[in-house]
Amino acid sequence: MPLLEGRARHLISGAPGTATIILRRGDITEQRVDAIVNAANSSLLGGGGVDGAIHRAGGPAILDACRALRASRYGTGLPTGAAVATTGGDLWARWVIHTVGPVWCATEDRSALLASCYRESLRVADELGARTVAFPAISTGIYGWPMDDGARIATETVRHTKTSAQEARFVLFDEGAYAAFEAALR
């Protein structure tokens, strides 16, 4: 069966008090959700990959909000594993939740920091009242985290994190990432 971009192929109901997990292949900036999670860099000022795509699609309001955060609470940048929200600007989503994933390292286990990105993003979503949240595969791009392990950490963390969000949607850019998340949910 061919994969149709944007259609959910898997839906996993979580335990009570956790979000239903949905896998989608597509563009995270086009998701009709309350909040989109941005795999940001610590500067919060945009970058490449998902971060750049969100800033481009969301327009200058997101960058303005990030600059305000840097001028106030995050003068030295957002710490790895933390999360903070801004407006969604021109995106369909009302909010963007920015989180900084760890750079993968073969000699140091940073998996707790990666798990923190997902937990903290859900905590921020709860504070905002977001019921639907779209996640990218954090740290699996330029930060070099192996996709299979990143998918395992992402799905296990979201599956076991208490939240008032009803839906956690993993929006995956290509078939390889989708397959890794699909395998992690089995």
C-alpha positions in Angstrom: 0.0 0.0 0.0 1.6 3.4 -1.0 2.1 5.9 1.8 -0.1 8.9 1.4 1.6 12.0 2.7 -0.3 13.6 5.6 -2.4 10.6 6.3 -2.0 8.8 9.7 -1.2 5.1 9.3 -0.8 4.3 13.0 -2.7 5.3 16.1 -1.6 4.0 19.5 -3.8 4.7 22.5 -1.8 5.4 25.6 -2.5 4.6 29.2 -5.0 6.8 31.0 -3.6 10.4 31.4 -1.3 10.0 28.4 -1.8 11.2 24.8 -2.8 9.0 21.9 0.2 8.7 19.6 -0.2 9.2 15.8 2.4 8.8 13.1 2.3 10.9 10.0 4.5 11.5 7.1 4.7 15.1 5.9 5.6 18.6 6.7 5.3 19.6 10.3 4.6 23.3 9.4 1.4 22.2 7.7 -0.1 20.4 10.7 -3.5 21.5 12.1 -2.7 21.2 15.7 -2.6 23.4 18.8 1.2 23.4 19.1 4.1 22.4 17.0 7.4 21.4 18.6 10.5 23.0 17.1 13.8 21.1 17.2 15.5 24.4 17.9 19.1 25.4 18.5 20.0 27.0 21.9 20.1 30.5 20.3 16.3 30.3 19.5 17.1 32.5 16.5 16.4 30.0 13.7 18.6 27.7 11.9 18.4 24.8 9.4 16.2 21.7 9.1 12.9 21.7 11.1 14.0 24.9 12.9 14.5 26.9 9.7 11.3 25.5 8.1 9.2 26.6 11.2 10.7 30.0 11.3 10.2 30.5 7.5 6.6 29.3 7.5 5.7 31.0 10.8 7.0 34.4 9.7 8.7 37.2 11.7 6.4 36.9 14.7 8.2 33.8 15.9 11.6 35.3 15.6 10.4 38.4 17.4 9.1 36.3 20.2 12.4 34.3 20.4 14.4 37.5 20.5 12.2 38.7 23.4 12.9 35.4 25.2 16.7 35.9 24.6 16.5 39.5 26.0 14.7 38.3 29.1 14.9 34.8 30.6 17.3 33.1 28.2 20.1 35.6 27.6 22.6 32.7 27.2 20.2 30.6 25.2 17.8 27.8 26.0 19.4 24.9 27.8 19.5 21.4 26.2 16.4 19.4 27.2 14.4 22.5 28.2 11.3 23.8 26.3 9.6 27.2 26.0 6.7 28.4 23.9 6.1 31.3 21.5 3.4 32.3 19.1 2.8 30.2 16.1 2.9 33.3 13.9 1.5 32.5 10.4 1.4 28.8 11.1 -2.0 27.0 11.6 -0.8 26.0 15.1 -1.4 28.6 17.7 2.0 28.0 19.5 5.5 26.8 18.7 7.2 24.9 21.6 10.9 25.3 21.1 13.2 22.6 22.6 16.9 22.0 22.2 17.9 18.4 21.6 21.3 17.0 22.5 24.0 16.3 19.9 24.6 12.6 19.7 27.8 11.3 21.2 29.1 7.8 21.0 31.1 8.1 24.2 28.5 9.8 26.4 24.9 8.7 27.1 22.8 11.8 26.5 19.5 9.9 26.2 18.1 11.5 29.3 18.4 14.9 27.7 16.6 13.7 24.6 13.8 12.3 26.7 13.6 15.6 28.6 12.9 17.4 25.3 9.7 15.4 24.9 8.6 15.5 28.5 9.3 19.3 28.8 7.5 20.0 25.5 4.4 18.1 26.9 4.7 20.0 30.2 4.7 23.3 28.3 1.8 22.1 26.1 -0.2 21.4 29.3 0.6 24.9 30.6 -0.7 26.4 27.4 -3.8 24.2 27.3 -2.8 22.5 24.0 -4.8 19.4 23.3 -2.9 18.4 20.1 0.9 18.5 19.7 3.0 17.7 16.7 6.6 16.6 17.2 9.5 16.2 14.8 12.2 13.5 15.3 14.3 15.7 17.7 18.1 15.5 17.3 18.0 12.9 14.5 19.0 15.4 11.8 22.1 17.6 11.9 22.6 16.6 15.6 23.4 13.1 14.4 21.2 11.0 16.8 20.6 7.5 15.2 17.0 7.4 14.0 16.1 4.0 15.5 17.3 5.0 18.9 15.8 8.5 18.6 12.4 6.9 17.7 12.6 4.5 20.6 13.3 7.3 23.1 10.7 9.6 21.6 7.9 7.0 21.6 8.7 5.5 25.0 8.9 9.0 26.6 5.6 10.3 25.1 3.9 7.0 25.7 4.7 7.2 29.5 4.4 10.9 30.2 1.3 12.1 32.0 -0.3 15.0 30.0 -3.6 16.6 29.4 -2.8 16.7 25.7 -5.1 14.2 23.9 -2.9 13.7 20.8 0.8 13.5 20.3 1.5 13.4 16.6 5.0 12.5 15.3 5.4 14.1 11.9 8.1 12.5 10.0 9.7 13.9 6.9 10.7 10.7 5.0 9.8 7.0 4.8 13.0 5.9 6.7 12.0 8.0 9.7 8.5 6.8 9.5 9.6 3.2 9.4 11.9 3.7 12.5 9.0 5.2 14.5 6.6 2.5 13.3 9.1 -0.1 14.5 9.6 1.6 17.9 5.8 1.5 18.5 5.7 -2.3 18.1 
